Amino acid sequence: MPYQINEGQFDFESADDGSINILELPPHEDGTPLRLVITRDKLKAGEDLKTCLTRQLRELSRRLPEFTELKRESGWLGSGEALFPAIVLQVRFKQDGHPVHQAQCMAQLPEGKLLVLTLTSPQAFDANLRKRWTELLTRFVPSPALVPPQA
């Protein structure tokens, strides 16, 4: 099974991808630094997207001081014919005494795989940053292997 990364490619007999990418994005218009974390995971046996997210948020709330879920809604990752069902939420918490604000999209891919995108900012999300987040989600173009053939 070929596994492509930006720097090259590996060839494995089989592998489950639990990798994480951390991207430093251009700062928000007010200079606030932004980080996008891309995490790959799989649903556990008997889980759906909602129960998986609830489990993960429960774990985070135990570890992070002042963890607060601000908003949760059903959504999509991608656009056009390449849409994946997702749950989109916003949370805040404190890390090392400093506020952290996150927008997260947990999308279900084929075969129970998950792609989790997390945009992190030290500042609360304003309307422009929420718009930038939405654009990021709709501009996602999946690998051809994830898109079913068109009839």
Backbone torsions as a table, in degrees:
resi	resn	phi	psi	omega
1	MET	NA	116.1	177.4
2	PRO	-71.7	139.6	178.2
3	TYR	-127.0	111.9	-173.9
4	GLN	-94.7	131.4	168.5
5	ILE	-124.9	168.6	-178.0
6	ASN	-55.9	-36.3	-174.2
7	GLU	-84.7	-13.8	-178.2
8	GLY	167.8	-153.3	-176.2
9	GLN	-144.7	143.2	172.0
10	PHE	-110.5	159.9	173.7
11	ASP	-129.0	115.2	-178.9
12	PHE	-117.6	155.5	172.1
13	GLU	-65.4	-44.7	173.9
14	SER	-162.4	155.7	179.5
15	ALA	-164.8	142.5	170.6
16	ASP	-98.1	130.6	-175.8
17	ASP	-89.0	111.0	174.3
18	GLY	-118.4	31.3	-174.2
19	SER	-79.5	164.6	179.2
20	ILE	-133.1	133.8	171.9
21	ASN	-115.2	139.7	176.7
22	ILE	-121.6	119.1	-178.1
23	LEU	-116.2	128.8	173.6
24	GLU	-87.4	110.8	-177.9
25	LEU	-86.5	162.2	171.8
26	PRO	-56.7	143.3	-176.2
27	PRO	-63.7	159.3	174.4
28	HIS	-63.6	164.3	-175.8
29	GLU	-57.0	-24.5	178.8
30	ASP	-91.6	7.4	178.4
31	GLY	91.7	-2.5	-179.7
32	THR	-64.7	127.9	178.7
33	PRO	-68.9	144.8	-179.7
34	LEU	-127.6	141.4	178.3
35	ARG	-131.5	133.2	175.1
36	LEU	-110.1	121.9	177.3
37	VAL	-108.3	127.2	179.9
38	ILE	-113.1	119.5	-176.6
39	THR	-121.0	139.9	176.9
40	ARG	-113.0	139.2	-175.7
41	ASP	-153.5	-177.4	175.7
42	LYS	-135.1	149.5	172.8
43	LEU	-66.9	142.8	173.5
44	LYS	-78.5	161.4	179.9
45	ALA	-54.3	129.3	178.4
46	GLY	82.8	-2.4	-179.8
47	GLU	-89.9	151.9	165.0
48	ASP	-118.6	-177.9	-176.2
49	LEU	-57.8	-44.6	-176.5
50	LYS	-65.7	-46.0	-178.7
51	THR	-69.1	-33.7	176.6
52	CYS	-63.4	-46.8	179.9
53	LEU	-62.7	-43.8	179.3
54	THR	-59.3	-43.0	178.3
55	ARG	-61.8	-46.7	-177.8
56	GLN	-66.7	-39.0	178.6
57	LEU	-66.9	-36.4	177.2
58	ARG	-61.1	-43.3	178.5
59	GLU	-64.1	-43.5	179.5
60	LEU	-63.7	-41.3	-177.0
61	SER	-64.9	-25.4	177.0
62	ARG	-76.5	-28.3	-174.7
63	ARG	-96.5	-23.4	-172.5
64	LEU	-112.0	123.4	179.0
65	PRO	-62.2	140.2	176.2
66	GLU	57.4	31.7	177.6
67	PHE	-65.3	125.2	-179.5
68	THR	-136.4	127.1	172.8
69	GLU	-85.6	122.7	-175.6
70	LEU	-93.7	-36.0	-174.5
71	LYS	-158.8	143.2	175.3
72	ARG	-144.1	135.1	177.6
73	GLU	-153.5	156.3	173.3
74	SER	-71.1	147.2	-179.5
75	GLY	-159.1	-162.1	-177.1
76	TRP	-141.7	150.8	170.5
77	LEU	-112.8	127.4	-178.4
78	GLY	102.9	-166.5	178.9
79	SER	-157.4	170.1	178.1
80	GLY	61.3	-129.7	-179.3
81	GLU	-80.0	-15.4	-175.6
82	ALA	-103.7	68.5	179.7
83	LEU	-109.4	137.7	175.6
84	PHE	-121.1	133.3	179.2
85	PRO	-61.6	143.1	-175.3
86	ALA	-149.1	163.1	167.5
87	ILE	-116.8	129.9	-177.3
88	VAL	-115.9	132.5	-179.1
89	LEU	-145.4	166.4	174.2
90	GLN	-127.4	137.2	179.0
91	VAL	-136.0	166.1	171.9
92	ARG	-145.1	154.4	178.6
93	PHE	-163.6	178.9	175.7
94	LYS	-113.7	139.6	176.3
95	GLN	-132.3	121.9	-175.6
96	ASP	53.8	36.0	177.8
97	GLY	80.9	-1.1	-178.1
98	HIS	-108.4	143.8	178.7
99	PRO	-70.0	142.1	175.9
100	VAL	-129.2	130.9	178.3
101	HIS	-117.1	134.3	-178.6
102	GLN	-135.1	143.0	166.0
103	ALA	-110.9	136.0	-177.0
104	GLN	-134.6	143.1	175.6
105	CYS	-127.5	117.5	175.5
106	MET	-106.0	111.1	-175.4
107	ALA	-111.9	139.3	178.0
108	GLN	-94.2	123.4	178.1
109	LEU	-99.8	173.8	177.1
110	PRO	-58.3	155.9	176.2
111	GLU	62.2	30.7	176.2
112	GLY	72.1	12.7	178.2
113	LYS	-81.3	151.7	179.7
114	LEU	-122.7	144.5	170.5
115	LEU	-124.0	120.5	-176.9
116	VAL	-115.7	121.3	177.4
117	LEU	-108.7	130.6	-179.2
118	THR	-130.6	118.3	176.2
119	LEU	-99.9	123.3	-174.2
120	THR	-116.3	136.5	179.2
121	SER	-142.2	145.4	173.9
122	PRO	-75.6	-13.4	-179.5
123	GLN	-108.2	153.8	175.4
124	ALA	-61.6	150.0	-179.3
125	PHE	-75.2	121.5	174.0
126	ASP	-91.9	-179.6	-177.0
127	ALA	-59.7	-40.3	-179.1
128	ASN	-67.9	-37.8	178.9
129	LEU	-71.9	-36.7	175.0
130	ARG	-63.0	-38.0	177.3
131	LYS	-65.1	-43.6	178.7
132	ARG	-60.8	-40.3	178.3
133	TRP	-62.9	-46.6	179.7
134	THR	-62.0	-42.3	177.9
135	GLU	-63.0	-39.8	178.1
136	LEU	-59.4	-43.6	-179.4
137	LEU	-66.7	-40.7	-177.3
138	THR	-76.8	-20.3	179.6
139	ARG	-87.1	-0.4	178.1
140	PHE	-63.2	128.3	177.6
141	VAL	-117.8	111.8	-175.9
142	PRO	-73.6	159.2	172.9
143	SER	-58.8	143.7	178.7
144	PRO	-54.5	-28.5	-180.0
145	ALA	-66.3	-21.3	-178.0
146	LEU	-92.0	-14.5	-175.2
147	VAL	-96.7	123.5	177.9
148	PRO	-65.3	147.5	179.6
149	PRO	-62.6	144.3	-179.8
150	GLN	-79.0	137.5	179.4
151	ALA	-80.0	NA	NA
